[in-house]
């Protein structure tokens, strides 16, 4: 067996850094909060993707998968790598800001450093693969439209995590109707983004369905839905933030403002960002449809 290629070496480093991050995470505390669960999922997902791509490319299974999927393996691998870069970066930031039980403890600091390192290696690997591959012009995930789509999906996941944390902080499952609508918006747009990606990746579905028209319609609907969420969330989210209380150990009514205010602003900020991404996506899809 010859020396490892740069790509194979990067895959091993990615899996090792993500694996060490999640091991240190497990060693210090359990994933109780929604943010902790998301961090844990991102690191495990990074390990799985890095090892899966390593095995496929080492044993030359990429040719077989390309034939079975009728899609460029280079595009799929590059897209998954860039997705992991986004997910692990989000895990690094959220762990450092929201999950770390001790900001000055050695193991927690090492975990953050390893996680940021993993995100950087994923990014370098994805960019190198995008530049190196000659099939990117016909690809989807590694093209602008694909990167926009999986970025929207990742941000939707973080939105749902922040939304869950907003109610988790006070231990209530009662969601007001207006905030329930916001939750529905984030879920519908997340599922829609994932389905659009699948339609573009599976050639048979793309041939049977008018994917370009479906994508345009979905983007318009997503923009309208996100505008409604952007209006409702600040109004009813803040009202609910000030009206829900919990009791302390002595039975006194107290409010958990700190984290809940952060969750409220996180959801608001990510709603604005995703609205912008869907608006850009809508414009690009309309241009692409008119050019066909």
N, C-alpha and C positions, 0 to 999 in steps of 0.2 A: 504493500500500500504506500503510495507516494505521499509527499508533503501535503498538508492541508492548504486549500486555496484561501485567498483573502475572505471570500464570501463565507466559506465554511468556518473559518476562524471567528468571524464576526458573529455567526449564529451561536457558536459555543459560548462566546463571551456574553451575548444577550441572555441565553438561557441561564448561565451561571449567575449573572448579576441579579436577574429577576428571582431566581431560586433563592439566593442568599437574602434578598430583601424580604421575601415572604417568610423565610425561616426565622429571621430576626423579629419580624412582626409577630409570628406565632409564639416566639420565646418570651415576649414581653407582655402581651395582653391578648384577649379574645376580641374578635371582630363583632362588637355589639352594635355600634352606631352604623347607620347607613353609609357614612363615609368610610368607615373601616372595612365594611363588606366590599365596597367598590374598590378600594386599594388592594385588598386581597385578591379580588377577581382579576384586576388588571395585571398583577404580577404573575398569577397562575396562567392567565391567558398568554402572556408574553413567553413564558417557558414553553407552553404547548406549541405555539406558533413557530418559535425558533427551532425547536427540536423536530417538528413535523416537516418544515421546509428543509432542514439539514438532512433528514432521512430520505426525503423525496429526491433531492438533488444528488446525494451521495450514491444512491442505488439507481440513478437514472430513471426514476419513476415519473419524472416530469413530462417525458414524451408521451407516456401512456395516459397520464391525466389530461394532457392537452388534447389528445384525441378523444377521450371520453367526454370531457367538458366542452369540447369544440371552442375552446378559449385559450388565449395565450397564457402559458404558465408564468412567463416573465411578468406579465401584467398582474396576474393574481398574486404572485409572491411579493412583488413591489408594493401593491396595494395593502396587503396584509401587514407588511413590515412598517409602512408609514402609519397605518392604523394603530399598530402596537406602540409606535413612537408617541402618538397623541395620547393614547390611554395611559401609558406608563408615566408620561410627563404629568398628566392630570393626577395620577396617584401620588407622585412625588410631591406636588404642590399641596394637595389636600391632606396628605399625611403630615407634612411639615406644619401646616397651618391649623388643622382641625383635629387630628387624631393623636398626635404625639403626646403621651402622658407626661413626659419629662423633656423639656426643651434643652437641657444641659447634660443629659445622660449619654454616656459613650455609645451604647448600642443603638439608641434612637438616631443619633447623629450619623453613625455608620450606615444605618438603614436608609436614611435620606440620601446620603452621598452615593450609595450603590444604586439606588433607584434613579437618581438623576443621571448617573453614568449609563445605566441601561437605556434610558430614553435617548441619550446622545448617540449611543452605538446604533440603536434602531434607526435613528434619523440619518446617520452617516451611511448605514447600510442601504436604506431605502433610496437616498439621493444617488448613491453610486450605482445602484441597480437601474434607476431611471435613466441616468446618463449613459450607462453602458449598453443597455438593451436597444436593439434596432426595431423592436416591434411596438414601441410605446405609442407610435402614431396611430396604430389601430387598436390600442388598448382602451380600457375604460377606467379601471380603478386608479391607474397611475396618471390619467389625464385630469385636466382641471375639473371636469364635470364629476368624475368619480371621487376625487379628493374632496370636493365640496360636499358630496353626498355622504361619505363616511364621517366627515367632520360634523355634519348636521346630526348624524346618528349618535356619535360620541357625546356631543354637547347635550343631546336629548337625554342620554343616560345620566349625565351629571345633573341635569335639571331635575330628573325624577329622584335622584339621590338627595339633592338639596330640599326638594318638596317633602320627601319622607322625613328628613331630619327636622324640618320645620314643625311637624306634628309630633315626631318622636320625642322632642325636647320636653313636652308637657304630658306625654303618655296618653294622648287622646287619638281616637280613630274617627271622631266625628268631623267630617269635612263639610263646610258650608257649600251650598249649591254653586255659587260663583267660583269658588276655588276648585270645586269638583269639575267644573267646566274647563278650568285651566289644566287640571290633571289629564282630562280627556284629550285636550289639544296636544299635550306633550306626548301622550301615548300613541295617538293616531298618527302624528307626524313621524314618530320614531319607527313605527311599524311600516308606514308608507315608504320611508327612506330605505329601509332594509329590503322591502319587496321590489322597489325600483332597481336596486343594485342586483338582486337576483335575476330580474327580468333581463337586465343587460348582460349578465354573465352567462346565462343559460341560453344558448343560441336558438334552441327549439322554441322556447317561450317568446323570445324576441321576434322570431319569424311568424309565430301564430298571432301575437298581439301587436297592436299598433303602439309600441312602447314609447315612441317619440311624442305622440299625442297624449298618451296616458301621463307621461312625465310633465308635460305642459299643464294639463288639468290639475295634477296633484300639486305642482308648485304654486299655482294660483290659489287653490284651496288652502294650502299650508300658510301662505302669506296672510290670507284673510283670517284664518284661525289664530295665527300668532298675533295679529293686530288686536283681536278680541281679548286674547290672554294678556297682552301688554296693557290694555285698558283696565281689565278686571283685577289683575293680580295686585297692583299697587294700592288700589282702593280697598278691596276686601281683605287682602293679605295684612295690611297694616291695621285695619279695624279688628281683625281676628287676633292679631298680635297683641293688641292692648286689652282684649276682652277675655282671653283665656288665662286662667290662673291654676296653680296647683298648691297643695298643702305641704308644708315642711314637716319635720319630725315631731314638732310640737302642735301640729294641727293648724298653724297659722297660714293664711292665704298669701302666697308669694308668687311672683312671676319670674320666669326664667328668660329674661330679656336678652342677655348677651348673645348666646348662640342663635336664638331665634331671629334676632335682628340681622345677624350675619347671613342666616339662611334666606331670609326675606330679600335681602339685597342681592344675594347670589342668584336666586331665581330670576329676579328682575333683570340683572345684568346679562345673564345667559339668554333670557327671552329676547332682549334687544339684539344680541349678537346673532342668534339663530334666525331671527326675523330678517336681518340684513343678508345672511347667507342664502336663505330661501328666496329673497328678492333677487339677488344676483343670479341664483340658479334659474329662476323664472325667466329672467332676461336672456340668459344664454340658451335655454331650451327653446324659447321663442325664435331666437336668431337661427339656431340650428334647424328648426322645423321649416322656417321660411327659405333656408338655403337648399333644402332637399327638393 
